[in-house]
Amino acid sequence: MTFLQLKSSGFRRCAGAIALASMLWAATPPARAQSPRADGTPAAKGKAADTTDDRENEKVPPPLTHYKGREIARTMHFTGAPWLIRDEREREERASEMIAALGVKPGQVVCDLGCGNGYHALMLSELVGKKGRVVAVDIQREMLALLEARAKEAKVENIKTMLSLPHDPKLEDNSLDLILLVDVYHEFSHPEHMLRAMRRALKKDGRIALVEFREEDLRVPIKPEHKMSKKQILTEFPPNGFKLVAEYDKLPWQHLMFFTRDDADEAGEKEKSPTSCPSPLTPAP
Ligand SMILES: C[S@@+](CC[C@H](N)C(=O)[O-])C[C@H]1O[C@@H](n2cnc3c(N)ncnc32)[C@H](O)[C@@H]1O
């Protein structure tokens, strides 16, 4: 069975997932509060999320708690990783439909930024094929180790993991066809640093695919600080050098919005025109 042919789970009750999600985010120690090395906040008791080495962490600028009127959510701790690969996820989020809507082509270089334990990275690895590459980036070493174990078991060899810093994804300039951000942007403690870095890392016609739980929809059973409205997203991305080029509004719980660098030339603009968007994407107004 391929990763895109995800096992359809039995219809377990939504309430179970909600309760578990709340428990994981509420009860597990958040990396932002725990790891002084990640963001300069005082150490909490117990084992900290091991994000990167001490020398580099000293350079991390102070984290923000709010950005443009939005409360920044705490980082999901690696002990919550099993929730990211729960059987119900495909039914709840229709991840395979989301991945198909990305329009990834064989040979492309795609980054799963904030990859966690690799739920999407493993799916992307099939799409880019042997000639392509998935760059899987996370600030938690433990998440990357979990991903590597899953990739090894699946005999996947085109995923490169990269341990990053909260303000610096350590991506090569002009190197990426796509950056996928699933349920992570709202956790960025340094949103402007990250937006700048992502912008630099995209090829001229590269795209960001932003996936966030819909704040506008009260039925989406996720804590408010882990949701974003389109309005808020548009308050944050365009002023930081991005242009909305398409939207996919058919996912059950999440927004899927595509951005490019706003310095795209005429030819680049044509490539991102509605006719070249994987149907049924809605072109941006
Ligand atoms: C809620 S999890 C989502 C994981 C994955 N995208 C998924 O949907 O299964 C958020 C992940 O983003 C990571 N993260 C948070 N801030 C980050 C940053 N500035 N750079 C890279 N990863 C980050 C966290 O460590 C965590 O693994």
The ligand as an ORCA input file, in Angstrom:
! r2SCAN-3c Opt
* xyz 0 1
  C       1.521     20.761     15.150
  S       3.045     20.108     14.582
  C       2.650     19.763     12.876
  C       3.592     18.772     12.251
  C       3.311     18.428     10.781
  N       3.357     19.594      9.938
  C       1.997     17.732     10.645
  O       1.012     18.387     10.221
  O       1.922     16.522     10.936
  C       4.072     21.553     14.445
  C       5.539     21.234     14.210
  O       6.203     22.444     13.830
  C       7.459     22.508     14.464
  N       7.882     23.920     14.524
  C       7.411     24.907     15.313
  N       8.057     26.071     15.059
  C       8.959     25.801     14.085
  C       9.929     26.574     13.385
  N      10.132     27.867     13.637
  N      10.663     25.972     12.426
  C      10.500     24.657     12.150
  N       9.605     23.860     12.790
  C       8.843     24.435     13.736
  C       7.228     21.853     15.804
  O       8.422     21.409     16.374
  C       6.268     20.720     15.433
  O       6.959     19.545     15.099
*
